[in-house]
Amino acid sequence: MEIEVLEKDDKNMRLLIRGADVPFMNALRRIVMAEVPSMAVDEVVILENSSILQDETIAHRIGLIPLKTDLDSYNLPEECPCKSEFGCNLCRVTFTLDAEAKEGTRTVYSGELVSENPNVTPVSDNIPIIKLAKGQKLRLEAYARLGKGKNHAKWQPVSMCAYKYHPKIEVSSKNCDACGKCVEICPRKVLAKADDKIKVRDLMACTLCQDCVEACPQNPKAIKIGWEENNFIFSLESTGALPPEKIVVEAVNTLDKQLNELENQIKVKKDEEN
């Protein structure tokens, strides 16, 4: 298997993976979404709330705020040595919020959540939580824990994770008269007309929709859209909880661990039968 990084920044990563198959790619995608842990608020204690929103609504909003995650410093609650439902400093991070509208209506933002750990904070300070009218107050404590997306979407470290076949486009110089209809209809601007020829401008943007093939007036068609069976483009967008490369590494390690466990179970089953 060969992996090439096509694009990467603080939140996005796109990889070209050669020599893989659909089951592997789908397993990797599902593990990224369901098994890679991240931090999210799991419990909120409302100390004072004179706003118009119910406590449960406020707690739900806070739970959906993505938090920067430090996987090396915290344990999953079920794996923590404390074995406590309340948690400890190895599996829980405490946030506090004390907001009041003194002079007029104001919006309370995620940046006002004060964390006991400066490394675990909201990924953005500008996520609105609630609007307070003059004289209204909101005081609370929130407790964040590691969790997995299979239990709740708030623990998913990605907002998008998908894969597609690596596209392959062939334009027949013999049949193509460069009418440009395939260029005009392409929604992703994959093709371009230059020097009375149709050329591929951005192959990676192709979604294999076949619109350009249907638009071609030639018979037989002058353009052919296909894909490479064992080559895939894998894309993910982090919520900001974890760097995208960290998410991929954790997903691969998890997949490797699960395969080892499956192998051991099969060996045990065979030994019992024998």
N, C-alpha and C positions, 0 to 999 in steps of 0.2 A: 504494500500500500504506500502511495506517495501523497503527501499533503503540501499544498502550496497556499500561502496566505495571499489572497487577492486584494483584501482591503481590511484595515483595522484602525480603529480610533478608541476613544475612551469607553464607548458604549456599543459599538458595532464591530462585527467581524464577519468576513466572508471568506470561505475556504474552498479550494478546488481539491477534491479528494479523488484520486485515481486508484483503481484496483479494488473497489469496494462493491457491495451489492445492496439491494433494497432492504433486506432484513437488518443488516448492520446499520444502515443509515437511519432507519426508522427506530431501531433500539436506541441509538445515540440521541435522536431527537426527543424521544419519550423520557429518557433519563434526565436530559437537561431540564425538561419541564417539570418532572415529577419527583426526582430523586436528589438533585443537587440542593443542599440546604441553604437557606438565607434567613436573615433576622427580620422579624415583624412583631408589632405589638400584639400580644395575645390576651392581655387582661388590662382593663381600665377601671380605676376606682375614682368615682366622681365625688369630690369633697364639697363642691359648691357649684350650682348651676342655676342661674336665674335667667338664662336665655330662653328663647321660644322652642329650641330643639330638645327632644327627649335625650336622656342619658345614653340610651342604646344607639341612637343615630350618631351621636358624637363619637362614641366608642368605635362604631363601624368605620367612620371616616378616618379616625386615627390609625386603625388597624391596616388600612389600605395604603398608608404612606410608606413608600420604599425607604429602607434604612441601609446605610453602609454597613457591611458585614465583615466581621473579623473571625474567619473560621478557625484560625489557629489558637485563639484565646478562649473559645467557648465550646461547650459540649451540647449535643442534643439532649433535651430533658430526660429522655428515656435511657440515655447512656451516662448521665452525670452520676458521680459517686454519692452525691447528697441524697438521692432517691426521695426527694421531697417534692410535694405538689406545689409548694411555694417557690422553690428554686433557691439558688445561691449565687454568689458572685462568679461562679464558673459556668452558669447556664442561664443567667438572667441579667438584663440591663434595665435600670429604673430611669424613667423620664418623669419630669414634673412640668406642670403648666399652671401659671398664675396670671390670668389676663383680666383686665377690667376696662370698660369704656367710661372714661371720666368726663370727657368734654363733648362727645358726640358719638355717632355710629362709627364703628371701626371693625376691620376684619382681622381675625386672629389667624396667623400663618404658622406653617410647620416649623419655621425658624425660631419660634418662641418656645418650642419644646426643649427643655434643658436636660441633657443626658449626663449620667454619672460617669460615662466613658466617652471622652472626646473622639474616639475612633469609631463609635457607633452613633451616628447622627442621621437625620433625614438627608436624602440625597439632594434635596432642593429645599431652600428656605422659603420658597414662594408658593407652596401648596396651601390653598385656603382651607381652613378647618370650619370656621363659623363666623357669622357676623353678630356683633353685640351692639345693642342700642345703648344710649346713654344710661349709666347706672347699673348695667348688667355685668355680671361677673362669671368667670369660669375658672375653677381650680380643680385640678385632678392629678393623679399619679397613674402612670402607664408602665406596664412591664412587658418588655420585649424578650422573645426567646427564639432560638433556632427552630425551624420547621421545614417541612417539605411540601412541594406543590401538590402532591397526591392527596394531602390532607386538607389544604385550602389554597386557593389561588393567590392569596396575599404572600405566600412563601415562595412563589415562583420567582427565580432570579432573572427571568427574561420576560420581555413583553412580546417577543416574536422569536420563533425558532422554526425553520423550514429548510427543506432541501428540494432540489430538482435535478433532473438529468442535465448533463453538459450538452448544450445544443450543438447541432452541426447543420450548416447552411451551405447548399450548393446552388450556384447560379450558372445555368448553361449558357456559355457564350455563343453556342450555335443557334439556340432557339430564342434567346432573349433579344428583343428589339429596343430595350431601354425605354419602354413607354412610361415608366415611373409610377404605375398604379400600385405596385406593391410597396413602394416607398411612401406613398400618400396614405395608405390604409393602416400601416404599422403603428400601433398605439404606443410602442416603446422607442420608436425612431431607431430601430436596429439597422435599417438599410439606408443607403444614400445614393444619389445619382451624381456621377462625376465622369466627365470626359465621355459622355454617351455610353456609360456603362453603369450597371447596378453593382454596388460594392457593399460589403458588410462593414458597417460603421462601429457597432457595439455588440459583439456576439454574446457577451454575458448578460445583456439585458433581454435577450429573447426568452419569451415564456412558452414557446412551442404552440402558439394559438392557431397557427395555420391560416390566418387571415390573408397573409400575403400570397399564399398558394392559391386560395380561392379567388383572389382578385386578379390573378394573372390571366390574360385573355388568350394566351398561346395554348395550342394543343399539339403535342403534349406540353405540360406545364414547364416553364423555363426555370422555375425555382423549386427546390426541394428542401423541406425542413425535416430533420431527423435528430437523433441523439446518440450519444456514445453510451452503450449499455452499462459499463462498469465505472463511469466517471460521473461525479456529482458535484453540484455547487451547494455548499452547506452555509446557511446564513443564520445569524442570531443577533438579537438586539437586547442588551442588558438593561434592566431597570435602573442600574446604577448601584445596586446592592453589591455586586462583585464585578471585577474586570472581566471582559469577555473571554480572555485567554484562560483565566482562572476557572471559569465555568466549564470550558471544554476539558481542561485537565481533570477537574473533579468528576465530570461525567465519564470520561474514559476510565479513571480509577474505579469508579463505582461499577461500571460494566465489567471490568476485569474481575472485581471482587465477586460479583454475582455469578459470573461464569465459573469461577473456581469453586464456589459453593455448590453450584449445580453439578459440577464434575465429581465433587466429593460425595454428594448424595447418591449419584448414580453408582459410584464404587461401593458405597455402603449397601445399597440395594442389591447389587450383584453378589456381594459377600454373603448377605443373608440368604439369598436364593441357593447359593452353593453350599 
